[in-house]
Amino acid sequence: MLRRFEKAGARRVRCARTPRTGRRVDRGTGGRVSRGRVGPRTFTVVAILSILLAGVFGIGAGGAAAAVLDGAGATDGTAAKPIRPVRAEPADAAGAQTFRSCSIAAAASQPGALDFHGLVVDSESGEVLFDRQADVANPTASTMKLLTSAAALTTLGPDTRLTTRIVQGAEPGEIVVVPGGDFTLSSLPAGSPTYYDGATAHVADLAAQAKQALGGGTITRVVVDTSLYSGPEWQPSWNDADRTDGYISWISPFTIDGDRATPQSLVSPRSQQPSERAASALATALGVPVSAVTIGGTAPEGAAVLAEVQSQPVSELIRYALTDSDNTTAENLARLVAIERGAGGAFESIQAGTTQALGELGLDTTGLVLADGSGLSRDNRVPSSFMVALLELVRADVDGLAIMLPYLPASGETGTLDDRFLPGTTVVPPGAIDAKTGWIEEVYGLAGYMTLESGRTLTFAFYVVGPVSLANRDVLDSIASQAYGCGEELADW
């Protein structure tokens, strides 16, 4: 069996490229070492005593939380467990003792917040500053791409490139296309602008290599081997309007330009026949009629390679998923993760593939429901506590995950946050919030980091769950702005 993607080794490389600027649309667009699991909060007797002390002696709620996180002794003589051990560095005891006096409870309880889920953690001390249903799983929208990107980096590797090959067929004059899931393969000539602005694989180059290898021999039949993926090409819980409006393609291992009608645009209508469109472009480049192309079939074992082109490395591909929330990127990477882990190549394989990858990072994946890799499905379920735990691993650069950091949209500056938290409308300075956005009809989400003026970092995940409109997104942004304004004084009351 031919290898469909190429690993350059286990070397972890932090990408120096910065996210592109410009207005982006978010439509529902997330070396393996064994670690202790990051799981739900464990309440202890000391927490109850702390609450009682707060009521009797006026000790702030933040102080009670700090006592738990500082590991105060339990009544049985053992050390109390922290609420959520989501940090890699030791707790900052001084920071944990800060008196908390600023609340966002009213904002999170207003009607526009719907069924609000959220968690804020002081990244340096590990202290939980705010918690509302943080352990209750909710739809994710595009914050799911955080999970998918992390799984791709740790499973496929940051240097891996997706390879499309043409090999010799079983009969004279027959060639077989063996795609490797490279959705950035371009129908345009090299150097022509495309949404995937760093695309390195072109149909014209693939065809030219094949014709040269055949030495001018006649091509009578082109077979496209699409066996890398299995099952339906469309997730049944997705809205077809997302395809026609231009947010997502059908998922095929042989796709050109993300199946966009306009290859240069992030948002562009897609077809229901991505393999056929790609095959038609290849036929034109080869100079053979479309009728000579057959979708389906497999390459002969040990067939000679006539041509191959490769994508950008995975460390660059995740930029499209995180900065611009490109759904097609996320779906293909999630499939490839599942395939690499032996879970299969269908939508239902993503659950096993991605959770296995995340579990090996030390995260407790119990109860996660992953219906897709992009977050478009209304069936996904992930708690905000899990999102924060993952984000803390990213921030700590566990297994090279910090590659993701420069690709997170920045408030008022880049990606899907370029037109949110603008100066004059918020207390949040430009670039002070770096977070993945998300939106489907059932939820608005925002998960990432707040960098305070003091230089301290808060890690957070907020979700407004229910039938949402743009007004609910404004409420979400208002809650995030108020949390930023509270900063280190944010209190969980």
N, C-alpha and C positions, 0 to 999 in steps of 0.2 A: 504494500500500500504506500502511495506517495505521501511524503510529508507536506502538509498544506501550509504550515507556517514555520518559520525558521527562528530558532533561539540563538542569540549571539553569546549566551553564557549567563551566569548568575550575577554578573556585575550590576550594581545598582547605581544609576547615574541620575543625578538631580538635573532636571531640564532647566536651562537658563532662560528659555524663551518666555516672554511675558505675554499675558492674554491680549488678544486683539481688542481694540476699542470699536465703538460703533453700536448702534441700537440693535439689540437682539430680542427675539421673541421667545418666551418660554411657554410651551404648551405641553403640560403634563410630562408635559412638556407644559441606584446608587451602586528564597531559602526558607524553609518552614521550621519554626522553632516552637516547641511546646511551651505554653505559658499558662499561668493561673487564669481561670475564667473570670470575665467581667460580667456580673449578673445583677439581679434585682437587689434592692436595698434590704438589709437585714435589720429589723428593729430590735433593740435590746432594752433591758430594764433601765439602763442609764438614760435612754432617750425619754422614757416616761418620767423618771425623776427630774430630768432637766426641764420638761414641760411644767411639772408641778412647781419647781423652783421659779420658773418664769412667772407663773401666776401669783405666787406668794411674795416673792422678793423683787419682781419687776425686771428680772433678767430677760434680755431681748431674745426673740426666737432665733436670731442668728447665733447667739451665744450657745443656745441649746444644741443647734446643729453642729457648732464647732466642737462642743464637748464630745459628741459622738465620734466625730471624725478624728479627734485627737487621740482616740483609743482609750478613753476612760475605762477603768476596770469594771467589769460586770459583777453582779452579786455572787456569781459562782467562782470568782477569783480569776477568771480568764479575761483576756483583753477583748473589749467590744469591737466588733467588726465595723469597718467604715461603711457609710451608706452606699457609695458606689466607687470602688477603687478604679477610677478611670484615668489616672495619671501614672506616668512612668517614674517621675522624680519624687523625692520625699516631700511630705506635707510641709508647708510654710506655717509654722505654729503661730508666728506673729500675725500673719495675714488672717489666719482662721479665727483670731480673737477680736477682729474688728467689729465694732458695734454696728448693727444693721438697722437702718431707720427709714429706708425708702421702699415703698411698695408699688407694685404694678397690678395688684390684685383686682382693683376696680376696673382697670382697662381690660384685663383678661376675663372679667365676668360680664362685660357689657353685652347686649344682645348681638351686636355685630361680630363678636368673637365666636359666636355659635358654640359648638362643643370644643372648647379650647384644650389643647394638650401642649405642654411645654416643660422645658428643663433648662436651667442656667447653672453652670458650674464655674467657680473660680479655677482657672487652669493651673495656677501656681500652687494653691493650697489644696485643691481638690474638694473644697467646700461646696455643698449644694446651696445656692443662693435663692433659687426659686424652683418650685415643683408643682405642676398641675397635671395629674393623670399621666405622669411621665412613664409609668410602667404599663400603661394601657395601649395596646397596639392600635394604630390608625392607618388609613390610606397614606401613601407617601408622596404621590405625584413624583416630580422629577428629582426629589432628594434621593430617590432610589439609585440614581446614577453614582452617588457616593459609594454605595455598596458594590455596584458593578465595576467601577474603576479600581477600587481596592482589590477586588477579586482578580481582575485582569492583570494588575501589576504583580501580584504575588503568585499567580498561577502560570500566566503566559511569560511573564518577565518583561521589564521595561524596554529591552532591546529587541524583542521579537518583532519580526516583520511578516505580514500576511502575503503569501506567495500565490500568484496565478500562473499556471503552467500550460503549455501545449505539448502533448507527447504523441509519438507515432501510434497510429491505430492498428487494429488487427488485420486490416485489408490494405492493399496498395491504394494510395490516394486518399486514405482516411487518416484524419487527425482527431485527437481527443483533447478538449479543454478540461483542465482539472483546476477548478477555482478553489481558493483557500479562504473565502469569506471577506475578500478585500472590497468593501463597499465604496472605497475612494477611487477605484480603477476608473480612469477618465476616458470618455469618448472624444475628448478634445485633443488637439495636437499639444505636444510638450511646450510649455511656456505660456499656453493660453490660460486666462484666469478661470478659476473654478471655485465653488464654495470651499472645497477642501484645498485651501491655498498652498499647502505643502505637498500635495499629491505627487508621487514619484512614479506611479504606474500608469501607462497609457495603452489603450487598445492598439493604436497605430504601431507602437514599438513592439508589442507582442506579436502582431501580424508580420511585421518586417523581419523579425528574428526567425519566425517559423518558415517564411518563404525562402530566406537565405539558407536555412538548414536543409531544406528540401532540394536546394540547388536548381530551382526552376521547375521542379516536378509539379504535375497537375494535382490540385486538390479537388477531389470529387465528393467528399463527404466530411462534415464537421459534426462531431458528437460532443455534447456538453454533459459532463459528469456532475450532476448536482447532488450526489449521494452524501456529501458531507453533512448536510442538514436533513432532518427527517420531520414528518408531521406537517401540519398546516403551516402556510406562510403568513397567516394572519391570526392574531390573538382574538378569540371570540368576544372578549370583554372590551375590546377597543371600539371606539366610535369611528365609523367609516368616514365621517366628516373630517377626521384628523388626517386621513389620506388625501382626500380631495382638496382640503384647505392647505395641504402641503407640509404637515408636521411629521409624517412617518410613512415609510414604504412597507410593502410586503417584504418579508425577510427571506432572502435567497442568498446562497453562497456566491452566485454569479450575478453581480449587480454593477452597473456603471453609474457614477456620479450620484450615488445614493438613490438612484431611480428618479432623479428630479427631471421635470420637463425643462426647467431652466437650470443648467448645471452651476451657474454662478450664484444662485440665490439660496440662502439658508431655508427659507420657506418657499416651497414650489410644489405644485400638484404632482402626485405620483400615480403610477399605473397599477394594474392588478397583474401585470406580467413582467416582472423585473428581469427574469432570465431570458425571456424572448427579446426584450429590448436590448439587452446586452449582447445576445447572440446576433441580432440584426446589425449592430454596430461592428462586431467582429467580422461578420460576413462581408460587409462593405470594405473593411480594411484589407481583407484577404483577397477581394476581387472575385468572390463566388456568390451565386444567388442565395437568397435567404432560404429557398426551398431545399438547399443542400445541407441545411443545419437540422440536427435532431437533438431535442432536449431530452435527456435521459440516457442511460447507458453508463458503462464504467470503463476505465482505462485498463488495458491489458497489464498483467503483472510484469514488472520489470521493463516497461516500455521506455524507449529512448526519449529523453527530454529534448524537444526542439526549440523551445522558447520559454522564458519566464520573466516576470516583472514582479516587483515587491512594493509594498506599501511603506509609509513612514513607520517608525517603531511605535510600539504600544504607548511608550511614554509621551509621544506626540499625539496619538490618536485620542487619548482621553481628554485632550484639550477641547475637542469639538463637543464631547459629551458634557463637560463641566462648565466651560465658559458660555457656550451658546445653547446648551441643553439639546444637542442633536440626538434625537431618539434612535435613528438608524445606527449610529455609532454604538450606542449602548446595547441595543438588541444583538448586534453581531458579536460584540465582545462577550456578552453573557453566554451566547451559544458556544463560542470557542472555549470559554472557561469550562462549561459543562462537558464538552467533548474531550478536552485535555484531561479532565478528572474521571473520565469513563462513565459519566452519567447519561450520555446520549446527546443527540443533536436537535431535540425538539423543545418547544416552549416549556413543557412539563419537566424537562431536564434541568432547567435553570435553578429550581428550588434546591436540588441536591448539590449541584455544582457550586453555586455561590455560597450556600451555607457551609459547605465543607471548607471552602477557602477561608471564610471569615472565622469559622471555628478554630482553624489552625493558628489564627492570630491571637487566640485566647478569649475571644468573645463568646458569650452564651447566646446561641442562636435558637434556643428553645422558643417555640411559638411564632417564629417568623413565617410569614406567608409571602412568597415571591412568585407572582404569576408571570412576571416579565422582567426585563433588565432595564427598562427605561422609566418605569413608573406610570406609564399611561393607563395601566389597568386599574380599575376601581377595586379589584380584589386583593391588591397588595396590603399587607399589614406589618408594620414595624413600629415599635414604641420609640418615643423621642429619647428615652434613656439609652437605647441601643445606638441611635444616631450620635449622641454626645460621646458615648464610649468609643465609637469608631473614630470620630473626629479627634479625640484625644490621642489615639494611636497615630493618626496622620500627623498631628502636631509634633509628636515625639519622634517622628521619622522611623517608626517601627517597620522593619522590612522594607525600607526605602519608600514608604508611603508619602513622605513629604514632597515627592514629585508633584502631587496633586495640588499643593498649596498655591502656587502662582496662577493656577487655572481657575480658582474660585472667583466668581464675579465680585467686583468691588463696588461698594455703594457709591452711586453717583458718578461712576467712572467707566466700568467695563462690563461686557457680557450682558446677562439678563438683569443686572442691577444698574445699568448705565443711566436709566431714566427714573430711578427710585432713590429716595433719601437725598434729594437735590438741595443745594444750599438755599437758605431762605424758607425751606419747608420743614426743617428738622434740626434737632440739636446734634445730629450725627455728622461729623466732618467727612468730606469726600474720602473714600477709601478706608474709613474706620471699621466698616463691616465687610468682611469677606465671607460669602455664604452661597450655598447652592439654593436656588429657588425651585419652586414647584407649583404647578397648577393643573388640576383637572376639575370637572364639575363638582366633585365631592370634597375638595380640599384645596386650600392654599398652604404652602409650607415654606419655611426658611430655616436653614441649618448651617451653622458655621461659627465664626469667631467675631468678637468685638474687641478691638484694640483701644483701650481707654487712653485718655490724655496722660495718665501716669505711666503708661507703657505696659500696664497689667492687661492680661488677656482673659476674657470670659468666653467659654464655649457654650453654645446654646442650640436648641432645636425647638421651633415653635410651629404649631399647626392649628389652623382654623378649620374645623371639620364640620361638614354639612353642605347643603346646597349653596354654593358660593356665587358671588358676583364680584365685580371690580371693587365695590364698596367694602367687601370683606377683606380684600387685599390691603386696602387703605388702613383698615383696623389692625391687620397683622403688622404693617409697617409702623403704625403708631405704637403698638405694644413694644416692638423692637426698639424704637426710638426712646421710649420711656425707660426701658431696661438699660439702654446705653447711658441715659441721663442719670440714672441711679448709680450705675457703676459699682464700685466696691461696697456701697452702702445698700445695695439691693437686699431686701428682706423677704423671707418666705412667709408672709402673712398678708 
